[in-house]
Amino acid sequence: MKKTASLSFLLFMIIAACKKPKDLPEEQILTSRVFVYDEGRTKQSSLGTSIFVENSNPLITTKANNAGEYQLLTPSTGDSLVIVWAKPGYGTYKVHIKSVNSSLGINDINLGSPSTVTVNSLSATMIGDSVKLTIDISSPNITGEKYVRLIHRKNATGISIDSPIKADGGIYQVQNGVNVLTIAKIAFSNYVPHTGDIIYIRAYGDSFYGNLYSTPSEKLVFPNLNRNTCPETSFAW
């Protein structure tokens, strides 16, 4: 009798050990690629790029190989999650997935580098239906591609990358020294300006792959942007 009870207990323990706890989420393998670049469009090695689920405990993480390929084990169902791509000395990019389901998939990610561009001066002049921006920049990157990003808003001075209300004006390629950009006035019309409105513009060094993303609270983040810049300029609509 004692032997039968022992065998029954042992069988129960084996079955229990093989069962997956119901409260653990189902998992899936995310297979994709990440490519790393300098502040322009020159490809760098992807080896060692980390891909992980933010705030996961224990940390769900993996690394890309030299070809940028990786596999990340992620939940296939459940609450929202944030996937992060990062490499030391390069940029950081995040994707906020609001609803996790079994069809989770991520396209190839292009990870840029922090900009080396400092904006020394910025001025704006109206020419018909266009705005002429004169931008003086400096960078230790002598021969490689360099870019500036414009942000703008109407009728409110003191615009900066940290301003809660701003519009992204895109990036423009520049060279060391003085650069003249002629941009259609309509490019600054995000907030439906009217005659007499003042449009305030600020320029920052940024990378071709700026890796701009939004937080769950819808705050814009510019991970590769260089904060060394000059005061804003403006023009009347």
N, C-alpha and C positions, 0 to 999 in steps of 0.2 A: 504493500500500500504506500509505504514511504517512498519507494522507488518511482511509483507511478506519479505521485504528487510532485516529486522533484523534476521528472521529465515534463510534466504539464507546465510547471513554472518556467522551466528553461525554454520551452516552445513559445510561451507567452512573451518572454523577454526578447526573443529573436524577432518575433512579429512586430513588437512595439518598436524595436530599434530600426526596423526597415521602413516603418511608416513615416511619412513626411508630416511634420506638425502642420495642422490646418491653418495656423495663423501666419505661416511664412508665405510670402508672395511667390507666385510663379516667376520664373526667370527666363530671359532670352539673351541671345548673343547678338550684340550690335557690331556689325562688321562694316568698316568704312576706311577712309584715308584722310590724313592731314598733311598739308604741304606747308613748308616754312620758307619765308622770304625775308630779304633785307627790307629797308624802308621803301624800296622801289619794287621792281618785279624780277629781281635776281634770286633764283631759287637757292636755298640753303639745305643742309641735311635735316631731315625730320627725325633722325635717330634720337631717342631719349625724350621726345615730346610726351608729356603726361596727359592722359585722358581719364577723368574721374567724375564720379557723382558727388556734387557738393554736399557737405554735411552728412554724408552717409556714415554709419557707424555699425560695424567696422567699415573702413573706407573701401569703397568699390573703385578700383583703379587698374590701369594698365599702361603700357608704353608703346609707342609706335616704333617700327623698325626703320631702317634707312630709306626704304621706299615709301614710308608714311603709312603703311598698313597697320591696322590694329584690330583687336576684338575686345569688346567690353561687355561683361556679364551684367545685365541690368534687369530690374523688375519689368515684367510684361504687363502688369496691371497695378492699379493702386493710385496713390496720391501723386501730385505733380512732383517733378524733380528738375534739377539744374545740372546739365552736363558741361564740364569745363575742359578746355584745351589750353595747355600752357607749356612753355619751355623757357628755362633760365636764359636771360639775356634777350629774349624775344617777347612777343605780345601774349595776351591772354584773351580768350574768346569764350563766351558762355551762351548756351541755348536753354531757355526756360520752356520746359514741356508742361503745359497746363494739365493735360489729361493723358495718363500713361495707358496705352493699350497694346495689344499683341502686334499691331502693325507699325510699331515704332521703327523709324528709319532716319538716318542722318546723311545728308549729301557730303561730298568732300569739303573739308574746311581748309581755307587758305589763311595761315597765321602770319601776320606781318610783324615788323619790328618797331620798337619805339623810335619816333622821329628825332633826328639830330638837328632839325631846323629851328633857329631862333629868329623870330620876326622883330626886326629893329625899328621899322617905321611903316605906317600905313596911311594913305590918304585917298579920298574919293572925289571925282569930278564928274558932273553930268555932261554928257555929249548926246544931245537928241534923246533917243529912247534907250541909250546905253549908259553904263556907269564905267568910268575909267578908274581902275584901282592901281595905285602905285605902291608896290610892296618891296621893301628892302629887307633881305634875309642874309643870314650867315650860317655856315655849317662846316664842320670838319670833313664832311663827306664831299670831297672836291669833284669827283668825276661821276659819281653814281646819281641815280634819279632822286629828286627831292620834291616834296609836295607841301602845300599849305591847305588848310581847311578853313572855310569861311562860316561864321555863324552870324545871325542877324535877328533883329526884331524892330518893331516900330514904336516910336513915341515913349521910349524908356531908356534913359542913359544907364551906364554902368553894366553893360552886357558882358558876360564872361561865360566860360564853359560850364560854370556851376550855376548859372542863372536857371531858375525853374521854368521860365518861359523863353524859348529861343527856337529858331529854325536852323536846320542844317543846310548850309549853302553849297555843300559838296567840296571836292578837292581839285586843286589846280597845280600843274607841274611848274616848278620854279628853278632858278639857278642862283648861285651866290651873287650878291649884289642887288641892283635895282631891277625889278620886274614890272612890266605894265600889262595888266589884264583888262580887256574890254568885254564887259558882260552885259547882256540884255537886261534892261531894268526889270522886266517881268520876272526874272529869276529871284527877285527879292519881294515877291508879292504874296508870300504864304499867308499873311494875316490880313489880306484884302485892304491894302492901303488906299487912301483917298488923297486928293490934291491937298498939299500942305503938310501931310504927315512927314515925320522925320524918321528915316531908316538908319539905324545904328548897326555898324558892322565891326566885327573883330576877326582877326586872322591868327591862326596857330599852325605851327609845324605839325604835320601828320604824315602817316605812311600811306602808300597806295592801297594796301590792305589795312585799313584803319581798325577793322574788327569792332566797329560800332555795334552795341547791343543795348537792349532795354532790360531793366530789372523788373521783377514781378510788380513793383509799384509804378512801372512805366517811366522810370528815370533813365535818361540817355547816358550811357557810359562810353567814353572815348579812350580805350586803354593804351593806344600808341601815341597819343597827342603830347606835344611838348608845350608845357605851360610858360616857357620863357617867351614872352611876347610884349608888344607895346600897347598903349591905350587904344581905344576904339576910334573909328572915324564915322562920319555920317554924311547923308545927302538928303535933300528935300524932294519928296515925291511930286 
